[in-house]
Amino acid sequence: MIKGAIVAIVTPFKNGQIDEEALRELIEFQIANGTDGIVPCGTTGESPVLSHEEHDRVIEITVDAVKKRVPVIAGTGSNSTEEALRLTRHAYEVGADAALMVCPYYNRPTQEGLYQHYKFIAENVPLPIIIYNIPGRTGVNLLPETLARLAEIPNIVGTKEASGSLKQMHDVIAKCGPDFSVLSGDDFFTYPLMCLGGHGIISVISNVAPADMAAMVDAFEAGDYQKAKELHFKMVPLVDMLFIETNPVPVKAALAMMGKIEYEVRLPLCKLSAGNYEKLKKAMTDYGLIK
């Protein structure tokens, strides 16, 4: 089962190009601090602005850098089934351990269309698939009933649930069974989701505070619910600031404050407003991540 504190890692840029050295260093930072898995080319990895060649390269770098120490869950989703198939096949061929596939966005398929999309890819690539449901970005909500049908396909093994609804998270867990991995797609919901029987998080805050998110998940799994709750409350103020503008802009600013990457995002994303930058900087200082 895929579980734990998994980072949705940023794609660092330098002078407009992928900064391979910085990416490799970020991966080492994650593994040293207890992260249970790495997701390259997700939303936080700015996948929509990567060329196909860059997308492939980021996954290749990540697989090579990780060297099987933790699972690599490659972002391979698309609103085109054929494109998603190509990306997923590439991830499989270069050694990724699983694929994270966002629901097809913009064209707003029906529930049956969503089912057929994932079924087609699962039947054509022998790679474990985690379905990423984030209706606020995609314009379509994969319903628990549809996910339960998909969970019957052997290599569809879990979901990253970011509907923002604890009731939906509850229904997914109830319908899909204990062996289906249910991961939070929102840092705030990690602790509540685990209380319902969820299995962890694909996290943004783990980019800057991986040890705390890993410790929270580990504490919960060990039955130390008080420690897990305390870490949840510690992280929430910083989580709020990391979403003060569109992800991944704030977390890239935060990593730049820590000296880990250049502060570069690609259009149509742009840097934080001056006021929000100062708010984030204060939150990072209060948390102890910068001085």
Secondary structure, 3 states (H helix, E strand, C coil): CCCEEEEECCCCEECCEECHHHHHHHHHHHHHCCCCEEECCCCCCCHHHCCHHHHHHHHHHHHHHHCCCCCEEEECCCCCHHHHHHHHHHHHHHCCCEEEEECCCCCCCCHHHHHHHHHHHHHHCCCCEEEEECHHHHCCCCCHHHHHHHCCCCCEEEEEECCCCHHHHHHHHHHHCCCCEEEECCHHHHHHHHHHCCCEEEECHHHCCHHHHHHHHHHHHCCCHHHHHHHHHHHHHHHHHHCCCCCCHHHHHHHHHCCCCCCCCCCCCCCCCHHHHHHHHHHHHHHCCCC
